[in-house]
């Protein structure tokens, strides 16, 4: 597979994943009570547990984004 195709793939992967991460972060920052009300209707969860799960989700997603999207894209840019 040509390096240009891989670079383009990882560029779009990085853009999409960064958008999801920013959207999720903003939504959890601006409307945490709204999200908690929705989630507590589906799953019986305390507010403290919800905060831990939400923070863990953002941290794990950010780590996976950096390792599997951004780092390969930057490496391909350096190689090209």
MARLO-283975 format. One record per residue (C-alpha): residue in one letter; x, y, z. Coordinates in nm, 4 decimals, decimal comma, always signed. Last residue first. Layout:
<atoms>
ATOM  zami         u         v         w
ATOM     a         X         Y         Z
...
</atoms>
This chain:
<atoms>
ATOM  zami         u         v         w
ATOM     x   +0,7105   +1,1158   +0,3821
ATOM     x   +0,8621   +0,9369   +0,6801
ATOM     x   +0,7935   +1,2248   +0,9199
ATOM     x   +0,4338   +1,2516   +0,8012
ATOM     x   +0,3943   +0,8766   +0,8422
ATOM     x   +0,5195   +0,8975   +1,2010
ATOM     x   +0,2801   +1,1858   +1,2725
ATOM     x   -0,0141   +0,9835   +1,1414
ATOM     x   +0,0949   +0,6748   +1,3348
ATOM     x   +0,1165   +0,8794   +1,6581
ATOM     x   -0,2163   +1,0587   +1,6084
ATOM     x   -0,4435   +0,7646   +1,5447
ATOM     x   -0,3552   +0,4514   +1,7438
ATOM     x   -0,1494   +0,5845   +2,0340
ATOM     x   -0,2953   +0,9331   +2,0778
ATOM     x   -0,6542   +0,8261   +2,0179
ATOM     x   -0,6176   +0,5243   +2,2462
ATOM     x   -0,4910   +0,7480   +2,5266
ATOM     x   -0,7640   +1,0057   +2,4700
ATOM     x   -1,0319   +0,7356   +2,4635
ATOM     x   -0,8970   +0,5849   +2,7853
ATOM     x   -0,8917   +0,9205   +2,9638
ATOM     x   -1,2348   +1,0251   +2,8412
ATOM     x   -1,3891   +0,6913   +2,9378
ATOM     x   -1,2200   +0,6944   +3,2787
ATOM     x   -1,3573   +1,0428   +3,3523
ATOM     x   -1,7073   +0,9334   +3,2501
ATOM     x   -1,6853   +0,6107   +3,4528
ATOM     x   -1,5591   +0,7914   +3,7632
ATOM     x   -1,8281   +1,0608   +3,7349
ATOM     x   -2,0977   +0,7965   +3,6861
ATOM     x   -1,9777   +0,6060   +3,9921
ATOM     x   -2,0035   +0,9222   +4,2010
ATOM     x   -2,3517   +0,9962   +4,0645
ATOM     x   -2,4786   +0,6503   +4,1473
ATOM     x   -2,5736   +0,4050   +3,8750
ATOM     x   -2,8931   +0,2103   +3,8000
ATOM     x   -2,8596   +0,1825   +3,4219
ATOM     x   -3,1011   +0,3032   +3,1550
ATOM     x   -3,2723   +0,5839   +3,3460
ATOM     x   -2,9435   +0,6670   +3,5214
ATOM     x   -2,7802   +0,7177   +3,1816
ATOM     x   -3,0283   +0,9822   +3,0699
ATOM     x   -3,0189   +1,1678   +3,4008
ATOM     x   -2,6390   +1,1522   +3,4107
ATOM     x   -2,6110   +1,2939   +3,0590
ATOM     x   -2,8339   +1,5874   +3,1481
ATOM     x   -2,6469   +1,6493   +3,4731
ATOM     x   -2,3094   +1,6465   +3,2956
ATOM     x   -2,4143   +1,9069   +3,0365
ATOM     x   -2,1258   +2,1448   +2,9650
ATOM     x   -1,8238   +1,9326   +3,0642
ATOM     x   -1,9574   +1,5942   +2,9559
ATOM     x   -2,0763   +1,7430   +2,6250
ATOM     x   -1,7516   +1,9300   +2,5744
ATOM     x   -1,5413   +1,6221   +2,6385
ATOM     x   -1,7554   +1,4018   +2,4175
ATOM     x   -1,7491   +1,6505   +2,1300
ATOM     x   -1,3732   +1,7026   +2,1638
ATOM     x   -1,3056   +1,3272   +2,1688
ATOM     x   -1,5407   +1,2591   +1,8778
ATOM     x   -1,3812   +1,5365   +1,6737
ATOM     x   -1,0328   +1,4095   +1,7558
ATOM     x   -1,1381   +1,0608   +1,6424
ATOM     x   -1,2683   +1,1911   +1,3098
ATOM     x   -0,9662   +1,4111   +1,2400
ATOM     x   -0,7182   +1,1425   +1,3429
ATOM     x   -0,8842   +0,8772   +1,1273
ATOM     x   -0,8916   +1,1234   +0,8390
ATOM     x   -0,5175   +1,1843   +0,8699
ATOM     x   -0,4537   +0,8153   +0,9321
ATOM     x   -0,6168   +0,7207   +0,6033
ATOM     x   -0,4439   +1,0010   +0,4100
ATOM     x   -0,1059   +0,8963   +0,5440
ATOM     x   -0,1771   +0,5338   +0,4600
ATOM     x   -0,2754   +0,6278   +0,1050
ATOM     x   +0,0333   +0,8464   +0,0620
ATOM     x   +0,2552   +0,5648   +0,1937
ATOM     x   +0,1434   +0,3414   -0,0920
ATOM     x   +0,0000   +0,0000   +0,0000
</atoms>
